[in-house]
Amino acid sequence: IISIPSITHLAGSALVVGSSNISTSLDRVYPQARTSLLGSVSQGVGISLLEYNEGRRHYPSMHLLSKIYGAGFYTDKRPERAFQLSKLAEQGGYQPASSEYAYFRVVGLGTEPDPEEASSIYHELFDEHGDEYAHQVAWMQLRGIGVDRNPELAIRNFEAALKTKVPV
């Protein structure tokens, strides 16, 4: 019997591509995924393995699948499915999925746009995890998306984001 993290590792290894979004997701889901590439495993098998994990409520797998379906990597683009998976992973408490779910709510990928909900999620993440989410909060403050426009506060938050090692 293979454990769920092992399946995610195997699936991630099958799906490693040059895209920074997918690579970043793999690093979060299973850090060794990019270094232990299994060339004999096809992308279709990788997606199938992630879908198997999804059925077991494995939130990192759901998060990675939402990125795959949202971007259309190795499969048709399925924004509604991407949104659904992102929402399930976010509701399950998987923190990396929360930011993606908020992004889907801002742009309306697979759902109706809801900037106020997105702003609320980004502010919660910012309050809980600090400057790691300062860029998203600043972006919304600068443009007045889901919050009152506040360029001065946005600049302070952009500066805080630059001090982190998180890519913006």
C-alpha positions as a printed NumPy array, in Angstrom:
array([[  0.   ,   0.   ,   0.   ],
       [  1.317,   3.42 ,  -0.99 ],
       [  0.723,   6.35 ,   1.331],
       [ -1.076,   9.471,   0.128],
       [  2.066,  11.668,   0.396],
       [  3.939,   9.058,  -1.675],
       [  1.242,   9.191,  -4.331],
       [  1.4  ,  12.971,  -4.371],
       [  5.172,  12.698,  -4.713],
       [  4.823,  10.262,  -7.604],
       [  2.171,  12.392,  -9.303],
       [  4.195,  15.547,  -8.791],
       [  7.233,  13.871, -10.259],
       [  5.215,  12.996, -13.345],
       [  4.058,  16.59 , -13.752],
       [  7.285,  18.544, -13.227],
       [  7.542,  21.238, -15.88 ],
       [  9.419,  24.498, -16.342],
       [  6.511,  26.575, -15.089],
       [  7.315,  28.435, -11.896],
       [  3.705,  28.086, -10.645],
       [  3.748,  24.308, -10.889],
       [  7.311,  24.075,  -9.574],
       [  6.421,  26.281,  -6.613],
       [  3.362,  24.161,  -5.919],
       [  5.432,  21.001,  -6.028],
       [  7.906,  22.499,  -3.588],
       [  5.041,  23.199,  -1.188],
       [  3.288,  19.879,  -1.684],
       [  6.339,  17.677,  -1.533],
       [  9.783,  19.318,  -1.537],
       [ 11.607,  16.311,  -3.021],
       [  9.272,  16.112,  -6.035],
       [ 11.476,  18.112,  -8.389],
       [ 14.644,  16.266,  -7.444],
       [ 13.285,  12.738,  -7.883],
       [ 11.826,  12.913, -11.364],
       [ 10.271,   9.654, -12.525],
       [ 10.55 ,   9.905, -16.292],
       [  8.65 ,   6.704, -16.97 ],
       [  5.434,   8.035, -15.422],
       [  3.209,   9.899, -17.88 ],
       [  1.466,  13.173, -17.153],
       [ -1.921,  11.47 , -17.429],
       [ -0.941,   9.012, -14.716],
       [  0.265,  11.913, -12.581],
       [ -3.086,  13.661, -12.864],
       [ -4.898,  10.383, -12.147],
       [ -2.84 ,   9.868,  -9.006],
       [ -3.62 ,  13.383,  -7.811],
       [ -7.317,  12.778,  -8.474],
       [ -7.04 ,   9.58 ,  -6.421],
       [ -5.64 ,  11.641,  -3.551],
       [ -8.397,  14.202,  -3.989],
       [-10.948,  11.493,  -3.25 ],
       [ -9.208,  11.004,   0.086],
       [ -9.429,  14.727,   0.927],
       [ -5.677,  15.249,   0.557],
       [ -5.583,  19.05 ,   0.389],
       [ -2.086,  19.464,  -1.125],
       [ -3.194,  17.254,  -4.028],
       [ -6.371,  19.293,  -4.449],
       [ -4.314,  22.468,  -4.491],
       [ -1.946,  21.162,  -7.155],
       [ -4.856,  19.883,  -9.255],
       [ -6.512,  23.308,  -9.047],
       [ -3.366,  24.863, -10.52 ],
       [ -3.241,  22.251, -13.278],
       [ -6.9  ,  22.682, -14.232],
       [ -6.764,  26.468, -13.882],
       [ -3.807,  26.777, -16.26 ],
       [ -4.663,  23.859, -18.521],
       [ -1.378,  21.988, -17.977],
       [ -1.504,  18.509, -19.568],
       [ -5.289,  18.727, -19.763],
       [ -8.044,  20.99 , -20.947],
       [ -8.458,  24.186, -18.985],
       [-11.247,  23.639, -16.454],
       [-11.674,  26.859, -14.448],
       [-14.817,  25.748, -12.601],
       [-13.09 ,  22.56 , -11.461],
       [ -9.982,  24.545, -10.497],
       [-12.078,  26.892,  -8.381],
       [-13.937,  23.999,  -6.728],
       [-10.705,  22.216,  -5.784],
       [ -9.104,  25.413,  -4.541],
       [-12.146,  26.144,  -2.39 ],
       [-12.16 ,  22.628,  -0.888],
       [ -8.454,  22.803,  -0.051],
       [ -8.886,  26.292,   1.425],
       [-11.858,  25.165,   3.526],
       [ -9.789,  22.195,   4.666],
       [ -7.259,  24.603,   6.151],
       [ -4.489,  24.111,   3.584],
       [ -2.877,  27.549,   3.789],
       [ -1.227,  27.677,   0.314],
       [ -4.664,  27.098,  -1.242],
       [ -6.131,  30.112,   0.563],
       [ -4.118,  32.583,  -1.488],
       [ -5.036,  30.854,  -4.733],
       [ -8.707,  30.726,  -3.756],
       [ -8.609,  34.466,  -3.035],
       [ -6.996,  35.081,  -6.423],
       [ -9.745,  33.081,  -8.153],
       [-12.302,  35.268,  -6.339],
       [-10.564,  38.471,  -7.507],
       [-10.346,  37.53 , -11.196],
       [-13.473,  35.381, -11.365],
       [-11.732,  32.19 , -12.526],
       [-14.388,  29.486, -12.432],
       [-16.704,  31.662, -10.359],
       [-18.198,  35.121, -10.162],
       [-15.651,  37.731,  -9.04 ],
       [-15.94 ,  38.659,  -5.374],
       [-13.202,  41.165,  -4.518],
       [-14.54 ,  41.76 ,  -1.005],
       [-14.219,  38.069,  -0.101],
       [-10.769,  37.954,  -1.697],
       [ -9.675,  40.999,   0.273],
       [-10.937,  39.437,   3.489],
       [ -8.969,  36.233,   2.813],
       [ -5.773,  38.106,   1.912],
       [ -6.077,  40.256,   5.048],
       [ -6.574,  37.153,   7.216],
       [ -3.489,  35.553,   5.665],
       [ -1.55 ,  38.782,   6.184],
       [ -2.634,  38.959,   9.838],
       [ -1.789,  35.28 ,  10.459],
       [  1.406,  34.927,   8.419],
       [  2.77 ,  38.448,   8.21 ],
       [  4.683,  39.979,   5.367],
       [  4.474,  36.825,   3.247],
       [  1.083,  38.123,   2.05 ],
       [  1.876,  41.844,   2.103],
       [  2.163,  41.98 ,  -1.695],
       [ -1.393,  40.74 ,  -2.255],
       [ -2.815,  43.106,   0.349],
       [ -0.826,  46.034,  -1.083],
       [ -1.968,  45.236,  -4.629],
       [ -5.617,  45.402,  -3.522],
       [ -5.051,  48.579,  -1.482],
       [ -3.303,  50.303,  -4.376],
       [ -6.134,  49.567,  -6.781],
       [ -9.028,  49.78 ,  -4.323],
       [-10.123,  46.211,  -5.047],
       [-12.33 ,  44.898,  -2.277],
       [-11.076,  47.641,   0.062],
       [-10.848,  51.429,   0.086],
       [ -8.032,  52.692,  -2.117],
       [ -5.042,  53.611,   0.054],
       [ -1.804,  54.209,  -1.903],
       [  0.221,  55.213,   1.167],
       [ -0.577,  52.002,   3.029],
       [ -0.075,  50.018,  -0.17 ],
       [  3.46 ,  51.414,  -0.525],
       [  4.308,  50.416,   3.062],
       [  3.   ,  46.913,   2.404],
       [  4.901,  46.64 ,  -0.897],
       [  8.072,  47.612,   0.983],
       [  7.35 ,  44.964,   3.623],
       [  6.822,  42.39 ,   0.867],
       [ 10.183,  43.233,  -0.689],
       [ 11.903,  42.345,   2.596],
       [ 10.585,  38.777,   2.425],
       [ 12.044,  35.992,   0.347],
       [  8.654,  35.266,  -1.169],
       [  8.565,  36.055,  -4.904],
       [  6.167,  38.852,  -5.807]])
